[in-house]
């Protein structure tokens, strides 16, 4: 008989990031910009939808690095699982490198055997939030050093991603714990969140952001938590409650940023490796600098950044009494610059990256040097001019084709579902221009990657249908490579990528065929471009 608490992951940001929450009797759903407690939405001022975080004990940075190096050769956590109808599927285990970039790092992977079982091994020297993923479905839970876990995934409709966009309407992997003691960390957190969700649901009108929330009911909530989810010997759990309640209190405007900083930040060490603390920290300072302050307008901030005046930028932040501490000020600056990268109407993205690099190189805080490197790496993911991830996939005849085989050509790549009307419409446009483009340009290649689960769908579409026979260019099947879809940031279909002859991404956002892009592609020679201009604009 299976026991334990099933955890549920409820969505996240529209670009496909993972929001997390635990589920007990009542679940806490997390969305971009807010938390959903028991059926109603509370807006939260934060730049992340991942509200369930791991928490860790503060370790000196050097010790942390040494332990991380040792971790490469050690394991102290084992996760064994059974997945009904899962034989042959790949299982991945991720964790977040930090709560500023929310970058996911692969910890372990394996294949579910024919007996439907798998085993993953990992290392952690503190409680860590892990994400278990099978295909496009994932679930998050905490792991503790030295503890083994048994999980079970019941019968599940793996074809849901072909029936709806699971990136915009995420579907959780139904994960159950087996034989887990009641005082285990995930059970404690699940119980706490159930208490909060039930209380907020019972008093929803007094917390509804559309009206004026009443603080006395929040005070009663804190009493309810102390009674029904009291502190335990597990300090991680106690800190989790502390920062979760603080975030909720701040989001409901029951306390000011100044009071929050004085209570939770000022004259206290920065807990870089406590995800609950860092999530709360980024919530407090989200968009407080990048969009300008009460004393410094955004145009002035942008001027300092665009002219790489890093010392002036940091010193100006110090005029804010909440940022007098050098370490806090520098961390807030890194967060603000990360936000500024996406505000191109004011900030030059290249200069923003240079500013982050300068702060990292000059910083006397080792943690900030690491964070600066991670931020830059995260901002450079799949951007213009960067080399694209390579792959090898089967074509319609099941011959393996590598992306490398197209090097030296312009590759216009489409990710599609063959039964999707929008995909068919764009394929029709590609078919209309294909012969003309191929005839004039020998260095252009259309490549379509079919993302339907079954290879036979692509095969019959191309071989046994009149429509499919028109699409006579290179077709490949994604072959269950869901990591490839993640690397290319495919969250909807159709999705287009243009790769230049050097194997680099040509555009951050590649236009679709229906936009008329194919008539004026960058592969055209100057002569072709001139020939297509009206006669009065030529030469």
N, C-alpha and C positions, 0 to 999 in steps of 0.2 A: 504494500500500500504506500503510495507516494504522499509525502508530507512536505511541508515547507511553504514559503510564500512566493507566489509568482510575481515577478517584477514586470512592469510595462513601460515601454518607451513610446512617447506620444507625439512625434512630429518634430517640430523644429522650424528652422527658417526656410523660406521658400526656395532658396538655392540648394536645398538638400542637406543642410547641416543637421546634426542629430540633436534633437531636444531630448531631455531625459526626465523621468519621474518614476516614482515607485508606486506600485499598486498593492493595496491590501484589500480591505472591504470597500473602500472608496479610493479612487485613483486621483493623482494630481497630474493634470495634463499641462505641458509647457509649450507655449507658442512664441513666435518672434514678438518680443515687446511685451509679454505678459504671461501670467500663470492662470491656469484654469482650475479653480478649486470647486469641486462638487457641482459643476454646472453653471458657473458664472465666471466672468473674466475680470481679472485685476490687472491694470496696466502697470508695468514695471519699467522704470527708466534704466535701461541697460542695452548694451550692444550685443548681447548674447541670449539665446533661448535655452542654453544648457544650464538649468538651475540645480541639477543634482550633481554634486561634485565630490571628488575624493578629498580627504583631509589627511594631513601628515604632521608628524612632529617636526619642529624646526631642527634642522641639522646644519652644522657649519658647511659652507659651500665645498671646501676641499674634501671633507669627509663624504659628502654626497657624491662627488665625482668619483672618488675611490670606490664607493659602494656600487656605483653604476658600472664601473669597469669590471668589478668582481661579478656583477649580475650577468655579464655576458657569458660566463662559464658555469653559472649555477642556476638551479631552479629550486624554489621552495613552495611552489603552488602548483597543484595538479587539478585540472578540470576534466572530469570524465562525463560523457554525455551519450544519450540515446536519442536519435531523431527518426521518428516514424516516417517512412517514405523518403528518407534522406540519403540512402546509399549512393555513394559516388559523388556527392556534393562536397564542395570545398567549404571549410570552416575557417574563419579568420578571427583573431583576437587583437583588438586595438586598445590603446589608451591615449589620453591627451598629453602632449608634451608640456603644456602650460595653459593657463586660463586666459592669457592675453591674446594669443593667436588662435587658440583652440585647434591647433594642428594635431591630426591623428597619426600615431606611429604604430606600425605593425609590430606586435609582440610575438605572435606565434600563428602558425597555420597548419592545417592537416586536411586529410580527406576522410570522409565518413566511410567506414568499411561496409562490406556486404551484410554484416550482422547489425548494421545501423548504429554502430558505436564509434565514438571518437575520443581522443585524449589529447589535451593541450597542456603544456608545461610553461610556467612563467616564473619570473622572479620579482619580488617587491620587498623593500625594507620598511614599508609603511602601508597603511590601507590605501588602496588605489581603485579608482573607477575604471572598469574594463568594459569594452563593447564587444559582444559576441555577434558576429555577422555570418549569415548564410545567404548566398546570393544577394538580393537587394534588401533583405529583411534583417533587422538587428535588434538587440536588446542589451541593456546596460545593467551592471550590478557591481558591487564592491567586492574586492578580494582582500584578504588579510594575510600577512606573512605567516607561513607555516601551516596554513589551513588548506584542506582538500575539499573539492566541491563535486557534487553529483547533480547533473541537470537532465531534464527530460523535455523534449519538444514533441507534443502530440501531433496527430494528423493535421496537416495544414495545406491550404490551397496555394501551391507555389506559383500558380498562373495568375495571381491577382495583379501582378505588374503589367499584364497584357489586357486587363480589363479597366484599369484606371491608372492615373499618374500617381504612383506611390511616393513620389518626391514632394508633390504638392499636398497629397492626402496620404501621409505615411501609414504604413501597416506594421504593427509591432510583431516581432518574432515571439510566439507564445512559449515562453520559457518557464519551467517549473523547477524548483529546488527539491531534491529528494533527501529525506532524513537529515534535515538541518535543524539544529537546536534552536529553541525559542529566543535565547539571548544572543544569537548570531547577529552581526551588524546589520545585514539587510533586513532582517525581521524587525529590529529595533527602529530603523528608519521608516520602514513600511508602516509600523504601528503609529509612529509620530505623525506621519503625513496623513494617515487615516483620521487621526484625532483632529488635526487642523482642518482637513477637508470637510469633515462632518460638522464641525463647529461653524465654519464659514457658510456652509450650505444651509444650516439651520437659522443663521442670522444674516442671510445674504443681503437683505435690504439695507442693513446698517453698514455694509462694506462696499456696496455698489458704487463704483467710481463715477457713475452718472449723477449721483446725488452727493450729499456731503457725508462721507464716512464718519462714524462716531468713535472717538478714541476710547471711550469707556468700554466698548465691546472688544476692542483689541486688548485692553488690560485684562478683561475677563478671559480672553483666549489664552493669554500667557499663564493665567491661573489654571486653566483647563489642561494645558500642556504639562505644567508641573505636577498635576495630580495623576494624569493618565499616561504620560510619557516622561516619567521622572528621569533625572540624571542617573547614570550607571557608572560602573568602573571603567567603561570604555570612553576615554577622553575624546576620541574621534567623534563618537556619536554626540557627546555633549557640545562640542564645538559646532557640529553640523546644525544642531538646533539653534544655537546662539546666533549664527550668521544668517540662517534662513529666516528666523523671526525678525532680525534686524533689517533684512532686505525687504520683507513684507511691510514692516512699519514705515520704512522710508518711502516705499512705493505708494503707500496710502496717505503720504504727507502728514503723518502723525509726529514727525520730528524733522528738523532741518539738517542739511548737509553739515553745517558747522557743528551741531551737537553730536552728530554721528561720528565725525572725524575726531572730535575731542574724546569721545568715549571709546572708540574702537581702534583708532589709528595713532593718535598723538602719543608721543613718549612710549611707544610700544614697538618691539621689533617687527619688521615686515615678514610675515610668514609666507615666503615665496612658494613653499611646497605644500601649503594647505590650500587646497582648491576652493574650499568654502570661503576662506578669508579672501583669496585673490578674486573670486567671483564678486564678493561683496565690495571689494576695493574698486574694481572696474565699474561696478554699478554706480558707486558714489561719484566717480569722476568722469563718467561717460559724457562726451560732448560738452564738457565744461570749459575746455581750452580751445579745441580745434575750431569751434564756431565763434570764438571771441569770448571775452569776459566782460564784466561790468565796467572795467577800467580800460581794457584794451580791445579795440574793434577787430573784427576778423581780417580786414584789409591790412592792418598793421602786423598781425600775426603772420599773414601770408607773405608780407614784404620781408620780414626777418628770415622766414624759411626759404623763400625763393632766392635770397641773397646769401644763404648759408651763414647767417650771423648767429651761430649756435650759442655763444656766450650771452649775447643780448637777449636771445629767446629765453634761455634758462633764468637769467637774472630777472627778467620781467615777470616771470611766473612767481618769483620769490616775493614780489610785492603783495601777493595774496597771503594773508595770515595763515591760511590752512596749508600753505605750501612752503613755509619757512624752512622746514626740515629738508636738507639737501637730498637725502635718499628718496623721500616721498616725492619731492618735486621732480626728480629725474625719472622716476617710474611713471608719474603722471604725464611727463613730456613724451615718453615713448608711446604711451597709450594714445595721446593726442595726435602724434605724428602718424600713427597707424590709421587713425580716423581721417586725417587730412589727405592721405593718399587718394581717397575716393571723392574728394571735393575739388575736382580739377578746375572748376570755375574760378577758384581762388589760388589753389596751390599747384605748383608744377610737380607732377608725380616723381620725376627723376630727381628733383631737388629734395623732395621729402625723403626719398631713399638715402640720399647723401647725408642729410641731417641725422637720420637714424644711425647711419654708419659712424658719423662723427661723434655722436653721444656715446655709442658703444666703445669706440676706440679710446676716448678720453676718460670714460668712467672709471672710478676707483672701486666700484662695486662689481664683483665678478658676475653676480646674477644678471646685472644689466647688460654686460657684454654678451652673455648667452642669449638673453631675450632679444637684443638688437639683431643678432644673427638670425634668430628664428623668424622675427618679423620680416626681415628683408627676404629671406627664403620663401616665406608665405606669400608676400606680395608679388614675387616673381613667378609664381606658379602659372604655367600656361599663358604667358603674356607674349605680346608681339616680339618677334626676334629671338625667342627661346626655342631650343631644340624640343621637338615633340616626343612623347613616349613611343618607342618602337613596339612592334608586335608581329606575330606570325599567326595567321588564321586560315581556315580551309575555304577554298572556293566552292562553286557549285558542284564540281567533280571531286571534291574532297582532297584536292591537292593543296598543300600548305603554301601560302603566299606571304612573304615578308614585306613590311613597309620599306625596308632597305632596298628592295628590288626596284622601287620607283625613284630612288635618289637621282637628282639631276633633272627631275620633272616637277611641274606644278601639279599637285594632287588636290583635287576638289573632292573632299570626303563627306559622305552623307551617312548619318546613323538613322535607320528607319525601322518601322514595323510595316510589313507588307499589307496588313489589313486596315491600316489607318488612312482615312480619306485625305488628310492633310499631306501625309507622306506621298500618296499616289499623285496628288496634284503637283507637288514639286518634282517628282520623278518625270511626270509628263513634260514639264518645262525643260528639264535636263535632256530628255530624249529629243525634244524639238531642236535644241541648239547643238546637240552632240556632234553630228556629222559636220556641221559648219566649223565648229571649233577644232575638231580633230583634223579637218582638211587643211586649215590654215596654220595650225600650231602643232608641230610634232612633239612638243615637250609638255603636253597637257594630258592628264589622266584622270578620268572619273573613277572613283572607288566608292562603292556603296556597301556599308556594313549592316547586314540584317540582324536586328536585335530580338527577333522572335525566339522564344525558348527552343522550339523544335527546328532542327535543320531541315526537316522535310517540308516545312512551310515555305522556306526560301526555294527549295528545289522544285516543288510543284508550281510555285508562282512563276518561276523563270522558264521551266521546261514544258509545263502543261497548261499554260494560259496564253491567250492571244495578247493580252496586255503586257505580260511579263516578257514576251519575246521581243518587244520593242526596246527593252532596256539592255542593249547589247554592249555592255562595258563590264569592268571588273566588279564582281559581287563576291563578298566574303561573309561568312557567318561568325558572329561574335564568340561562338563556341563556349558559352557559359563564363566568359571572362568578364566578370562584373567589376573587377579592379580596373580593367581597361576603361570601362565606362566612367568610373570615378576619376581616373587620370585625365580623361578628356572632358570632364565636367558635363556629361550628358544627363540632363534632368528632364528633358522633354523631347518629343519626336515630331517632325524631323529636326535633326541637329547637324549643322554644317561646320566644317573645318577646312581652311585652305592652308596647305603646306607648300612653302616655296622650294625651289630646286636645291637649296642648301639644307633641307630637312628642318626648317624652322617655321614656327607659326607666323603666318603673314598678318593676320588681324586678330585682335582680342575677341571681336564679335564678327563672324563671317556672314555676309549677306546671303539670303536665300535666293534660289534661282528666280522666283517670281518677282523679285525686286528689280530685275533687269540687269543684274550684276554680270551674268554670263556674256552679255553683249560687249562689255567694256572691262574684261578681266585684266589683271596686271601682267598676264602672259603676252599681251599684244605687243607687237613691235611698234616703234614710232611711226613707221609707214602705215601700219594698219590703223593706228589711232588717227592719223591725219586723214586717211581715206574715209573714215566714218564721220568726220566732221562735215557740217554743211559747207558748201563750196566757198561761201563768203567768209568763213572762219579759218580756212586752210592756210597754213604757212604764215 
